[in-house]
Amino acid sequence: MAERKKLTAEFCVVGAGLAGMCAALAAARSGIKTVLMHDRSLPGGNASSEIRMWVCGARGENLREGGIIEELLLENLYRNPGAVPALWDSVLYGALEYEKNLTLLLNCACQSASVLPDGSIASVCGYQTTTQTFITVEAGYFADCSGDSVLAPLCGAEYRHGREAVSEFGESLAQPERDRCTMGSSCLFQARQLRKKTTFTPPVWAKKFRSPEELPPYRGLLLEGLENFWWMETGGLGDTIADTEEHRHELLELALGIWDYLKNYAPEKEKNAYWQLDWLGFLPGKRESRRYVGDYIVTQQDVQSGGNFPDVIAYGGWTLDDHHPGGFYYPGMPTEFIEVKAPYALPYRALYSVNVPNLFCAGRNISVSHTALSSTRVMATCAILGQACGTAAALAVRNALTPREVGTLRIKELQQLLLENDCFLPGVQRQVPELTMRAALQVSNRQDGEVLRNGFDRGDQTQTHCWSCQSGDTAEYRFESPQPVKRIRLVLDSDLNRPEKNIVALRTLDQPELKLPSQLLKSFVLSYQLRENGKWYKLAEFKDNHRRLIILKDLDIEALAVKLTVKSCWGKTAGGVFSFDLA
């Protein structure tokens, strides 16, 4: 008989893709006792080494996502210059397993939910295959970040599945009639270039393609650039949940058949002889399944107009990218990239269930139409939605509010907490601490130091908002009399326009290593002065910094002045600092 175990938490997250990870981390870091339940052995979802899709997000100048996802990606650049998938997994795993207030349950599939008379969830139960244990988690609040919305049918939450009719929201890209078609799933593969020729013998069950005419047009069939064969896609005409095992079988047949074609029959087969199949995914990466219904459903018009929501808690900027449900077997374009107004705002009202009082959601399963989902589903967008979800859950716990009440009573506080943690919100400016504004500010170079306290943590279309600095430069806040300083916050320039991917699909002989941004400060010192005696005391020294957001909290000092001294950056060019706050 299987063992049984019970855990009690304040917040329980189901699903440890990037959205669930960021939700759990945000809540735990806010001091909330959190449990994260995940059905796989690795966190990361589509970004993990089981699926190996690279992390994409908003497109446009200065629009790379900040917050926890940027922290994880910078950690990967620092620890994993060779872009080794297993090391990327270790970055994600370590962030969760060693976080205070967070209990991680891997290999634990959520199977049931206990619901109270008012419709709230009292507990969820998962089966952990490695320990052969049923684990029940009781909590006051829950978040479904599973992508498939696994809790929805278990607790009676309203959800949607499929494509809306044009008559419902007036979306120009919607269908004449409502249907249950979705975007499909893919099993990706990766290849490695060698110095010698290699051969490939396919299994007898691989699909057979012998000429270009047997393959659909508009697909990338060259082993070069950023090609990762995402278009090997099926399942959109079926059920991407119920039929997953069938889809995997077909996708493996397809992937090995495509590789057979590239190696043995393609016009470029002589060049392809120097390439070897390096990895093949056996877990289909999903693009779409169930979507929760919240107090607001984001539509195509919102994505293309910029959103402009007063309850903005995140943003998007990927194109409308609606894959045809026929996938590989559709003879036309597999998708069409339609530009959006980037960044567009995403509202808090799409991050909780319309009818389950204590249920949040984040990731590709938020309250959006099918058409809007084609843009909001990308993983960096899902990650910042997750951070917003976890931050809102912490507010709900501390103030005994429902998710809906957080939006009506605490939305401005939620927005400022997100901005404080480096989550950019279109149209909302961060409030600079009063202590920072009271101080006299002086920088040692000729740069305009006031950008350090203007409330902008990244550049925009009109100004860089960045203090450019080199080794030896200082920025100093000075008061008329010693002041209590409990918190210091820095936002450094991590190059929000950098193009690198966390995963390499085609590994060439001269594959460049991943590197930290050259302008990111590598070493610097924070110090303070007690009184006008000229003596400075070191508060903290950073020697191999690889973070964009630096927060020193729970300080207990009286300071007449606080100074940042730059020592070096990761490249030979100047470093950059967006914000330097005291509170």
N, C-alpha and C positions, 0 to 999 in steps of 0.2 A: 504494500500500500504506500502511496506517495506521502511524503511528509507535508505538513501544513505549517505556515508561518504567518504572523501578522505584524505589519509595520504601521506606525502612526506618524503622520506628517501634517504640515500645514498646507502643503501644495504638492500635487502629484502630476507629473508630466508623462504622457504616454507617447513614445516615439522619440528616438534620439538621432534624427537627421539634424542638419544644421539649425533648423528652426527650434526643435526640441532642446538641443544642446544649449542654444543661446537663451531660451526661456528658463531652463533650469539653472543655468549659471547666473543669470540676472537676478532671479529670486533668491538663490542661495547667498549671493554676495550682498544682498540686502538684509541678510540675517534671518531669512525664512527657512524653516526646516523643510527640505525638498527631497522628493523621491523621483527618480527618472527611470521609467520602465521601457525596455527596448527588446524587440523580438530577435535581434541578430546578435552575433558575437562581437561586432564592431560598431561603434557609433559613427555617425557621419552621413548615413543614408546614401544618396546618389553620389556624394563626394568621397565615400569610403573606398578602400581598395577592392571591395566586392563588386563595385559598379564602375568607378573611376571616371565619372563625369567631372570636368573641371568646374570651378566655382565661377559662375557668371553673374553679372548684376547690371546696374544702370549704366547706360552708355552716354558719354558726353564729358566735357571738361570738368574736372574737379568733382566727379560724381561717384568715385569709388566709395563703397560703404565703409563707415567707421564702426566704432564700438567693438563688441566682442569678436565679430568675424574678422575685423582688421587685426586685432590682437593675435588670433589664431594663424592668420596668413603670414604675419610678420615673424611669428615663432617658427613657422615652417621655413621661411627664407633663412633664418638664422641657423636652425638645426639640420636642415635638409637640403643643402645646396645641389645635391644630385637628383632631387625630385624623386626620391625612392618612395613608392606608395606605402610601404610598411612603416616608414618613419613619419609620414603624414598621419597615418593611423595613430601612431604613438603620441603625436601632438594632441589629437582630438581626445584620445583615451586619457592621457595625463591631465588634461584640463578638467575633466569630469571626476576621475577617481580620487584626485587629491584636493578637491575643493571642499572647504569647510561647509558644513550644513547640507551637503548633498550626498545622498545614497544612490549609487548606480546599480541598477538591476539589468544586466545583460542576459541574453538568451532567455528572456522572459516575455512570452506572448500574452497580451491581455486577452482574456477569454470571457469575462463576465463583469457586470456592474450591478451594484445594489442601489436602488433608487428610492428616495424618500417620498412621502405622499405629495409634497409640493413640487415634485419633479426634479429636485436636486439629487446629485450623485453623493451617496454616502461612502462608497468604497468601490474599488476595482480589484479583480483577482486575475493574476497571471500565472502561467505554468512555466517554471524555469527548467529547461530540459537538462542542463548540466548537473543540477542538484536533485532533480526529480522531486521538486517541491512546488506546491501551490502557495503562492505568496499573495496575501490580501493586504492592500494598502488603504487605510482609512485616512481621509483628509477633508479639509474644509473647502478646498478649491481644486479643480482639475483642469488640465489643458490637454487637448488632443492635437498633437503635432505629428501624427503618424503618417500624414499624406493621404492614406486611405480612409481617414476618419473612422477608425475602428470602433470608437466609442458610440458613434451616432446610432447604429442599429441596436446597440446594447442598452442604451439609456433612453431611447425614444426621441433623440434630438432631430429636428428638421434638417434635411439635407437635399441637395440636388445632385443629379447624375446625368450627364449628357449635354446636348446643345440646345439653347433656347431658340424659339421662333422669333423672327424679326418683329412680330407684332407685340412681343412682351416688353421689350425695352427700346425698341426702335433702333437697334444696332444695325448699321449697314452691312456688317460682315456676318450677321446671324443667318440662320437657315429659314427657308420658307415655312417649314413645319418643325415643331419640336421633335427631337429624336434622342436616342441613348448613345449615340456615337461619341467617342472621345479621341484624343490623341493617343497614339499607341505607346509601346514600350520597346526598349532596345537592349540587346546584349552587345556591348562594345568589345573591340579587341585592340591590342597594342602591338607594335612591331618594332624591331631593332635592326639597324643597318650594320652589316658585318664587312670584313675585308675579304672574305671568301664567299664563293657561291654556295648556296644551300638548296636542297630540294624539298618538296612537300608532297606527301602522299595523303590524300583525304580519306576519311572513313567512307565506307560504302554508302552510308546514309546521308552524306552531305548533298546539298542541292548541286545541280550540274549546270554550269554556264560555260559555253564554249566560244561565244563570240559576243562582241559589243551589242549586237542587235537583240540578244536574248536578255539584256539588262534594261531596266527602265532608263529613260534619259534624265538629264539634270542631276545626276548623282556624281559625286567626286570619286574617281577611280584611280587617282594618282597618289603614290606614296610620297607625299611632300607637304610641307607647310603644317597647318593646324588641322589637317584632315583626321577625323576620328571615327568616321563612318557611322555617324549618328543616324543616318537615313536608313540603316538596316533596322526597320521598325515594323512591328505588326501589332495586332490586337485591338486597334481602335474601332473596328466593326463588331467586336465581341464585347466581353466584359473583362476589363483589365484587373479585376480582383478575382472573380470566380474562375476565370480561364487562365490564370497565370502559369500554371504548370504546362498547359498545352502551348502557350505562347513561348515559354522558354525552349521547349523542344524544337519548335519551328525556327526560333531565332538562332539556335545553335546550328541547325541544318543550314540556315541562310549564311551565317557568319563564316563557317568553314567552306561553304560553297563559293563565297566571294573570295576568300583567301586562295582557294584552289584556282579560281579564274585568274587572279592577279599573278600567281606564281607560274602557272602552266599554260595559260591561253591568251592573256592580255597582250596587246601590241607592245607593251613595255616589259614583257616577261624577262628579257635579257637584263634589263636594269633591275627589275624586281628580284632577280636571282640572288642579289646581295642583301636581301631582306629576309628576316626570320620572324615568324610569329612568336611574340614574346609573352603574351597573356591573352586569355579569352575569358570573358565574364560569363558566369553561369547563373547569375541572379539578374533578371530583367530590371532595368531601370525604368520606373514609371514616370509618365508626364502628367497623368490625369486620372482621377477616379471620383470619389465622392467629395462634395464641397458643402460645408456647413451653410446654413441660412442664419444670418445675423440680423441686427437691427437695420443694417444697410447692406445692399448688394452693389458692389462696385461694377460698373459697366464699361463698355468700349468708349462711351462719350467721356467718362471721367478720366480714363487713361489718356485720351487724345486731347483733352482740354486742360490738363494740369491738375485736376482734382479740386484744389482750392477748398479743402475741408477745414472747418474750425477745430475739429478734433483730430487733426493730422498727428500720426504717431510714427510714420515711416514714409518711405517714398520708393517709387520704382522708376525705371528708365530704360528697360529692355524693350525691344520692338514688340509689336503685336506679331506673334510667331506661332500661328495656328497650324500645326501639322495636319495634313489630310488624314482622316481615319483609315484610309486604305493603305497608308504607310508605303512600304517597299513596292507593293503591287499596284499602286496608283500610277498611271502612265504620265501624269502631268508633274508640275513642280511639287516636290514633297512638302514645301512650306513656302510662304511668302512673307518677307520681312517688311512690315509697314511701320514707318517711324511714328513715334509718339512725342508728346511734349515732355521732354525730360528736363528736370525731374517732375514727376507728377506725385501729388500727395495721396496717401492712403489713410483712411479714417479708422479711428479706434472702434467704431460701431461695427466693423467687419470682423472683429477679433473675439467675439463671444456669441454663444448660442442665443437665438431668439426665444427659445422656450425652455431651456435647461438653466436654471438660475445661477449655478456656480460653475459653469463650463466655459472655459476659454478655448480658442483655437489659434493656431499659427502655422504658416507654411503654405504649401500649395492648396490646402483645404479650407482657406478662409472664405468669407462670404463674397464671392465674385461670380459674375457670369462666365460662361465658357469662353467667350471672346476675350474678356478682360484677363482671365486666367492665363491666356497664351503669353501675356507679358509678365504678370506678377509671379509666375511659378518658378522663375530662376532662383538659384540657391542663395545668392547674396541678398536678394530681396527677402527671401524667406527667413534668412538669418536675422535681419534687423526687425522683421515682424515678430520673430521669436523673442528678441530682447525686449521689445515693447510689451509683449504679452507677459513675460516674467516680471518686468518692472511694475506693470499694472496689478499683477497678482500680489506682489508684495504690499502695494498700497491697499488692496482689498483686505488682506490679512490684518495689517496694522490698524485699519480703521473699521473693521467689521462691515464692509460694504460688499454688495454684489458686483460682479463685473460691470453691469449696466450703471450702477450708482457711481462707480469710479469715473465713468464717462460724463456723468451729469454733475458730480460734485467735486472731482479732483483732476479734471483734465489738464488744467494749466500746471498743476504740480507734477503730473505725469510727464508732460512735455518738457518741463525744466529738468526733471531727473534724467530724462533721455538725453537732452542736450549736454548736461553735466558729464554724462558718460560717453560723449563723443558720437552720439547718434544725431546726425544732421536732419533737421525738419524744415522743409521748404516753407518760407514765409514766417518762421518763428525765430526770434533772436534770443540767444542765451542771456540771462540776467547775470551781470558781473557782480560779485560780492561787494558790499558796501566798503569793507575794509580795503579792498584793492583800489577802489576809486578815491578813497581818502588820502592814500599815500602819494608822495612825490615820486615820480618815475624818471630815472635817468639811464640811458644806454651809452656804452662807451664808444660806439661807432656813430656814424652820421645817419644811420637809419632812423626812421620815425618809430620810436618806441611805443607810441600810443596804440599801435595795432595790437599790442600784447594784451590790452584790456578793453577792446571794442566789442566783445561779445561774438566775434566771428571766428570759427575754428577751421576755416578753409577758405580758399579763394573763391571769387565769383566773377561775373562778367565785367565788373568795373574795377576791382582791386584785388591784389594778392592777399592782403590781410596778414602778411607774414613778415616777421623780423628776420632779416638775413644776417647771419653772423659767422664768424670764423674763430679759430683758436685764440683764446685770450680775451674775447669780447665778453662784456658783462652787462646784465640788466639788473637794476637795483631799485627796490622800493624802500622809501625812507619816511619815517613818521616824526612828528614834532615831539612825541614822548613815547616810551616803550608801550607796545600794544600786544595783547594776547593773540597768538597765532596758533590755530588748531588744525589748519588744513592748507596744503599747498597743491596746486593743480597746474600741470603743464600739458599742452598739446603741441607735439612736434610735427615737423613736416615729414611725412612718409611717402610723398609723391603719389597723390591720389589719381594721377594719370598714368601710372606705370602699367605696362601691358602684360606682365608675366602671368602664367597659369600655374596652378599648384600641381597639375598632373601633366606629364608628357605622353602624348599618344604615339608619336613616331620619334623614336630615339635614334638620332643620327650619329655618325662617327665623331663628329665635332660638336656634340651637344653642349651648348653653353651651360655653365652652372647658374643656379639661382643665386641672386645677390640681394642684400638689403639695399634700400634706396641710398644713393650717395649723400643726399642732403639730410638724412636722419642723424641726429646727434648720437654719437657713440659714447663719449665720455663727457661728463660735466659734473659740477659741484653745486650744491645748494648750501648756503651758509647764512648765519645771522649774527647781528651785532647787538649786544646787550645795552650798551650805553656809549656815549661819545668818548671812548677811550682808544678807538682805533683798532681794537682787537676783534677779530672775526672768529666765530666758532663753527666748525663744520657740522652741518645737520645731516647731510647725506651725500655720498659720492657714488656716481654711476660710471662703471668702467667698460661694460660691454652692453650698453642699452640697445634693445631691439624693439622697444615699444613706442607707440605714438602717443598714448595717453598715460601720463604719470600722475598718480595721486598719492600724496603722503597725508594720512589722516590720523586722528587721535593724538596730535602733537600737543605738547604742553610747554610752550616757551613764551617768554616775554621778549619782544624784539623791537629795537629801535629801527633796524633795517634788515631786509632780507635780500640776498643777492644770488643770482644765477651766473655761474662762470663757465663758459664754454671751453672745453679742452680739445675735442676732435669730433669729426663726423665720419661716416662710413666711406666716404669718397674724398677726393682731393678738392672738390668744390665747396662752396659755402654751405653751412647748415641752415636750418630754418626753424623758427618757433612761432606758432600761431597765438598761443595764449599762455599767460603766466599769472595765476590768480592766487591771492591769499584770502583766507577766511578764518 
